[in-house]
Amino acid sequence: MRRMSAVDRVRCPGCGVELPRSGRSYDFKFHASAECWSQFEEVLAREYQNPVLLGQVHRLTVDAYAVQHAGGAHPDKSVCVHLVGLYLTHEKVVAPSAIVSLMQRLTRRGEWPHLVPPADPGTMTMRDVALAESPQRHAVCVREWAAIVWRAWSPHHGVARALVEELAGSTRR
């Protein structure tokens, strides 16, 4: 059995996961390899096919992926909005259904701070979720992964908090 060489593998610039080279190209906004993006799409498809997963963890999946894949051409607005999603989930314990409308209101903001990604993106990646063998394990993996990404971004927790406070202030006017 032949072992894969480093040439046969690609390292994602966002999360650091190494995956078999696919030869695909990728030119979207996330700071990701084509191989990592492809796994993200597979995980999203799994969530869309299972309404329970979709309702329980889809918001976390999108937020964790977007934040863990900050950098490169990934817009500051996207990073900030998804970091706020993680903040609302982990610090404020807001229901996923309520987070969507808050994030939509936040997107109307004009300027966005640039947040430098942490040197260590966390110990879990989309790959861990993709390998989940059941819907229950999938949900557990997404929650663990999102919590790890949130902790990795601890230097920017204050920015997420300030954006939510700004949003709350704008609704009181």
FENTA-V535072 format. One record per backbone hydrogen bond with DSSP energy under -0.5 kcal/mol. NH is the residue of the N-H (numbers start at 1). CO is the residue of the C=O. If there is no record, write none. Layout:
# FENTA-V535072
nh->(NH | NH)
co->(CO | CO)
This chain:
# FENTA-V535072
nh->(8 | 9 | 10 | 12 | 12 | 16 | 19 | 19 | 21 | 31 | 32 | 37 | 38 | 39 | 40 | 41 | 42 | 43 | 44 | 45 | 46 | 47 | 48 | 49 | 50 | 54 | 54 | 55 | 56 | 57 | 58 | 58 | 61 | 62 | 63 | 64 | 65 | 66 | 67 | 68 | 69 | 70 | 74 | 79 | 80 | 81 | 82 | 83 | 84 | 85 | 86 | 87 | 88 | 89 | 90 | 91 | 92 | 94 | 98 | 99 | 100 | 101 | 102 | 103 | 104 | 105 | 106 | 107 | 108 | 109 | 115 | 116 | 121 | 128 | 129 | 130 | 131 | 132 | 138 | 139 | 140 | 141 | 142 | 143 | 144 | 145 | 146 | 147 | 148 | 149 | 150 | 151 | 152 | 153 | 154 | 156 | 157 | 159 | 160 | 161 | 162 | 163 | 164 | 165 | 166 | 167 | 168 | 169 | 170 | 171 | 172 | 173)
co->(5 | 6 | 19 | 10 | 17 | 12 | 10 | 17 | 8 | 69 | 30 | 33 | 34 | 35 | 36 | 37 | 38 | 39 | 40 | 41 | 42 | 43 | 44 | 45 | 47 | 47 | 50 | 51 | 52 | 53 | 53 | 54 | 57 | 58 | 59 | 60 | 61 | 62 | 63 | 64 | 65 | 67 | 71 | 75 | 76 | 77 | 78 | 79 | 80 | 81 | 82 | 83 | 84 | 85 | 86 | 87 | 87 | 88 | 95 | 95 | 96 | 97 | 98 | 99 | 100 | 101 | 102 | 103 | 105 | 106 | 113 | 114 | 119 | 125 | 125 | 126 | 127 | 129 | 134 | 135 | 136 | 137 | 138 | 139 | 140 | 141 | 142 | 143 | 144 | 145 | 146 | 147 | 148 | 149 | 151 | 153 | 154 | 156 | 156 | 157 | 158 | 159 | 160 | 161 | 162 | 163 | 164 | 165 | 166 | 167 | 168 | 169)
